[in-house]
Amino acid sequence: MNANYTPQRVVSLQPSATVTLRDLGLLDRLVACTKYCADVCPEVADGSRLIVSDSWTAQTEQILAARPDLVLASVPYQLEAVAAILKAGVRFLGLAPRRLADIYTDMAAIAGVMGVWEDGQSVIATMQSAIEAVRERTDAASKPKVFCEEWGKPIIASQPWVAELVEAAGGEFIGEPGKTSTAEEIASAQPDVIVAAWCGAGDRVPLEKMVEQRGWENLPAVRQWRVFCINDELLNTPASNLLGGLRALARALHPELFPRPAGIRQLHRL
């Protein structure tokens, strides 16, 4: 495809889109991104790009100041900013993934609009292959019951793609992905493993306080010290960095099969 017809100045309002641009070898076309993008893609923190607000707090003036020919964003959107971007004649690609299949579709969409379709298919195939390799390794193992949460107050279960990763890592996801729950409901399911990956918290979830405040001291997961914090960006950023989250989940569920990766911390005391 003629490069003249593909975007050359991209603004990313979502870390997952920035990661995908990196995987496609296209960071040279990224002219602006959010401060959160650097958390998952340190390569963009070199001072050469404008830093703008994210999809939810988007400010049109910031975005247009970068003179983009494409804006990449994901839910939740700030609808007024989206309308202003479109009104200014700038192409806008909005993403709203829920499952792994949606994430692959988003990767393909970004690769397609950027004119590197084949590279996109390669990135997708690599991610799928890595997930299947973990699935095959855990196929004959026990299936512990796992509760994963993306927020603590209120308790919100992790997204459907995390439930799929838990299954690939050899576990049974309990609760309804993406939905609010209560400490009592979770306790009644008697989880064998509890994982907290709170949005925006990095690796700072206070596991001991969480268990004590919720009265979970007698749950199987707590009695066996199988309560974990997995870095937020490894499970809540729907892009290839989910593979880091998968490795962390696999270690939490089956330490006998997998080495300890970066990005996971375990409950040690109460």
Order of alpha helices (4+ residues) and beta strands (2+ residues): beta-alpha-beta-alpha-beta-alpha-beta-alpha-beta-alpha-alpha-beta-beta-alpha-beta-beta-alpha-beta-alpha-alpha-beta-alpha-alpha-beta
